[in-house]
Amino acid sequence: MSTNALVITGIGMASSLGPAIGACAAARAGVTRTAPLDLVVGGPDTEVPLPVTGHPCPWVEGFTGVGRLVALLNLAIEDLVGGTSLPPGQLPLLLEAPPVEERPGLQEQLDEEWEKVPGDLEGRLGEGLSLTQGSSGRGWALQVTQRGHAGGLALLSAAQELLRSGRHEACVIGGVDSLMDLLTQEWLYATRQLKHPNHPVGLMPGEGAAVVLIERAAHARKRGARVLAEVGPVSLQDEEYSFSDEGVIPHGRALASAIRDVVRAPPLRARNVSVILHDLNGQVVRAMEWGNTLIHLAGELEMLRETRRWMPAASFGDVGSASGAFSLCMATQAFARGYAQGTEVLLCNSSESGLRSAAILAEPRD
């Protein structure tokens, strides 16, 4: 393994299925833990209200707003710390958070909170993290972006740039989001994005946080850390449309371009993509984009036809800005436990606003 290689040496999650190792095992077994949510709607054949079903994380029940996001993030970090030894000193924490401008329900809730305590989302998350993590003696250099589903893999690209610059030997990237508050669910219902008894093709709300420890391979080897996966190429593309555009035709060219870039890049070892992890969530527009993406790639990448496909949303619901980090954890755990059945996993995500991302994770080399 090249000393310039970047590797993953730890993962942590907070999800409806629990911490990372157990959650990934449960997802692999097809286990889900759904529950009725606060929003109720009329059934298709009756006026009796029926609850919407989602994937809440029971360990943060009672928290709302930014406090809920901080609680989720704290659980994921504690899971990471409990499963691996972190390098000493302050680590950069690159975090994908909910895109407030695209989430009217969240914006209203934050506006109410900020009337009492002014501040932006990054500042509030940083304050909450300092309070919950302060007793551990570890500091985090928090950097927050808000780019949606594809943002987690974009942070993988940012981590590559940060570590290869020599400014740091290790960093943590992750994502946190929650679709559990009533205002967000009402917005999803009003915009026909939500799965409910009258609309069976929408998303099921989820929530969670996931974090991944990334290091330079030489640094990991020097401190004796177990390498779980190797980071391969990452590609980011911008689409000309948004999923929310009226009459949108999701042709999938940007997503196809991102996938083409990473699959055609020089392989870390013999090219053998055994799994595709993508963020299909039950929405028709995402399914249409994925279908069109496969059409664009059909004549070029024959291996994608028979490749197994894992959809985190089937196990955890739609976890929004945490989608990329959830995929990274699931792929890493597949290598760690030996059930990837190949040397590479392809990850790809699509944001509401147009960002498309793809990446390769590889089985660690000796």
Secondary structure, DSSP 8 states (H G I E B T S, - for coil): --TT-EEEEEEEEE-TT-SHHHHHHHHHTT----EEEEEEEE-TT-SSEEEEEEB--GGGTT--HHHHHHHHHHHHHHHHHHHS---SS-EEEEEE---GGG-HHHHHHHHHHHHHS---HHHHHHHHHHHHHGGGT--EEEEEE---TTHHHHHHHHHHHHHHTTS-SEEEEEEEEE--SHHHHHHHHHTT-B-BTTBTTSB-BBEEEEEEEEEEHHHHHHTT----EEEEEEEEEE-SS-TTSTT-----HHHHHHHHHHHHS--SSS--EEEEEE---S-HHHHHHHHHHHHHHTTT-GGGGT-EEE-HHHHH-B-GGGHHHHHHHHHHHHHHHT-S-SSEEEEEEE-TTSEEEEEEEE----
